[in-house]
Amino acid sequence: MRIALHSEIRDGAIDDYRSAHVRIPDALAATFARIGIRDWTIWRSGHRLFHLVDCEDWDAAVAALQDDPADHAWQADIGRFVEVFRDADGNEGTAPLEEVWDLRTQVS
């Protein structure tokens, strides 16, 4: 499954966020592999970030991350730069964005 997320960088933190994301910790990459997150790409437009995540089951992955020490350490570090995550309606939350259209689905 592919899901999209939207987050926002704190004012003045773009360069630090970019630097922090040159490489995520190996322990976190291993956690992602273990819980079924196969790929995660982030794009930036101004202070807005758009994430595309390829995973087996997003809800199960989020649940698995609740008690994961590698994720807790990463969130403590990267959280300094992230203002908020927003859901499909623009409210605060990590629910995936609404998929409106997909070319692969249309042409298959």
Buried (B, 14 or more C-beta within 10 A) or exposed (E): EBBBBBBBBBEEBBEBBEEBEEEBEEBBBEBBEEBBBEEBEBEBEEBEBBBBBEBEEBEEBBEBBEEBEBBEEBBEEBEEBBBEBBBBEEEEEBBBBEEEEEEEEEEE
